[in-house]
Amino acid sequence: MLTVTCSIRYGFWPAMIAAIGVCAANLVWVTLAVLGAAAVSKAFPLAFTVIKLGGLAFIVHLAFKLARAGAVDLTRREAPPRTKLFGSGVGLQLANPNALVYFGGMLPAYIDSARPLLAQSAILMVSITVTELFGLAIYALSSDALARKFASRGFAVGFFRVAALAMVASAALGVYTTWS
C-alpha cells in the first residue's frame, strides 16, 4: 500500500524509492532468518508476540492515516525527500507483522544448516529482492496510471478506506494465525 500511495501522490519513481526501502528491510529479515530468528521466536514466544502486536499497532496507525486521506491534488506531486520515502519503506516492512511471520516463521524452513549459509543467504536475498521489486513496480505503474481517478474525492476516500481496512485485516490475520 505504501508503494501504491506514493505512486498516486508523487509518481512512479518516488514510489520505487519506497519500494527499495521495503527491499532493504527484507534483507534485514533474511539475515535474521538465516541467523536463527525462528529459534529465538520459539524460545521466547512472549517477546515474539509483543513484537507482532507492536507491528500490528504500527500498521493500524498507518491505516488510520491512510483512511483519513482525501482526494489527491495532482498539481502538487512534489515528493518528500528521498530519505523519507526510503525510511518509510524500511520502517513499514520492519514493523510489518506479516513480514515477521514469513521471514521468522516460514523462510527458515527453506534453509539447510548442513550447507553453506552465505550462499543460501545470497540466493534468498537476490530472489526475494528481484521478486519484490518486480511486484512493487507493477503496483506503482498501475497506480500511476490510475492517479487521475484519485483527483475525485469520492474515489480517493473510498479507495483509501478499503486499502486501510485491507492493511489492518492482513496484519491482524498474520498475528492471529501465529498466536501461540
N, C-alpha and C positions, 0 to 999 in steps of 0.2 A: 504494500500500500504506500510505503514511503516513496518508492520509485514512481508509482502512478501519480501521486500527488505532486511530486517535484516536476514531473514531466508536464502535467497540466498547467502548473503555475509558472514554470520557468523554461520549459522546452526540453528536448531530448538530451542534449549534452550535459546540462547541470544534473539531470536525473541520473545519468550514468556515473557522475561523481559520487552520489549517494549509493549507487549500486556497488561501486568499487569499495566503499566503506563497509557494506554488508559482506562483501567477499573477504575483506581484510579480517573482519571479525570471525568469519568462517575458518580462516587459517588458525586463529587462536583456538577455536573449538576443536579443530582436527588435532592440533598439538596436545590439547588436554585429553582428548580421547585416546591418543596414542600413549600418553604418559599414565593412563590409568584412571581417568575420571569415573568410569563405571565402577571400578573397585572402591574408590573413595565414596561414591554415592551409596553403595551398598553398605559400606562400613559406617557411614554417618547419615542415615536416612532422614533424620530431623533437619540437618543442615541442607540436604538436597531439597527437602520440602520447603524450607524457608526461602531458599534461592528461587525455586519455582514460583512461590507465591509473590515474592518481590518482583520477579519478571512479569507476572500477571498484573500486578498493580501498575507497573510502568506501562504495559500495553493498554490497560484501561485508561490511564491518564492520557496517552496519545490518542486513543479512540475518542475520548471526550472532547479533546481539542479538535479532532477531525469532524466530529458530529456537529460542532458549533460553527463550522466553516460555511461560508455563503458562496455567492457567485464569484467567479474568478475574473478579475479585471485584466483582460488580455492586453491592454495598452501599457500596463506596467509589469512586464515579465522579467524584470531585472532580478537575477538570482542573488541570494545571500552569498557571502564569501565561500569559496570552495572548501575551506577548512570546516566551516559549519555544516555544509552538506555531507562531507566525508564523515565528520564526527557524528552526525545524526545516523548515518548508516551503520557505523561501528556500534554506537550506543544501543540502537534499536535491536541489532542482531545479538549483541552480548546479553541483553536483558530479555530476549525472546524465550519464553518457556518451551516453545516448540523446538527451538534450536537445542536447548538443553536436553530435551528428551531424545532428539535424533542423535546428536553428537555424543551425549553422555551415556545414553542407554542402548541405542541401536548400532551405531557405527563401530564400536569396539568389537562387535561380533564378527566383523569382517577383517579384523587384524589378527594375523597369525604370529604369536610371540616366538615361534621357532624360526621365523625368517627375519631378515634384516629390517628393523623398524624404520630406518631412514628411507630406504627405497619405498616401503609401503606408504610412509607419510607423504613422500613426494608425489606418488601416484594418486593418492587420495586428494591431496591439495590441488593438483592440476585438474583432475577430473571434476571435482566439486566446483572449483572456481570457474572453469570453462562452462559447465552446465548452468551454474547460477547466473553468470553474466549473460549467457545467451537468453535464458528465460526472462531476466530483468530487462534486457534490451528489447525484447518483444513487447513486454508491458509498457516500456517507455515510448516506443514507436507508436503503439496503438493509442496510448493516452494522448500523445502529442497530436495525433491525427484527430482525436475527439475533442481537443481543447476548446474549439469554438462552441461546442454544446454547453460547456461549463460556464459560459458567459450568462446563460439563463439561470436565474436564481433557483427556480423550481427544480431544474435538472440537477444543478450542483448540490443543493441541500439534500435532495433525495439520494443522490449517489453517495455523498459523504456520510450520510447516516447509515445507509446499508453497508458501506465499507467499514465504518466504525463497529457496527454490530458483528460483521464477519471477523474483524480483528479480535474482538473480545471473545466471541464464540470459539474461534480457533485456539486462542491461548487457554481458555478455560477447559476446552476438551483435552489439550495437551497435559494440563495439570491433573484433570480428573482421571484420565486413562493411566496415569503413572502414580496415582495416590497409593501410598503403601500403608 
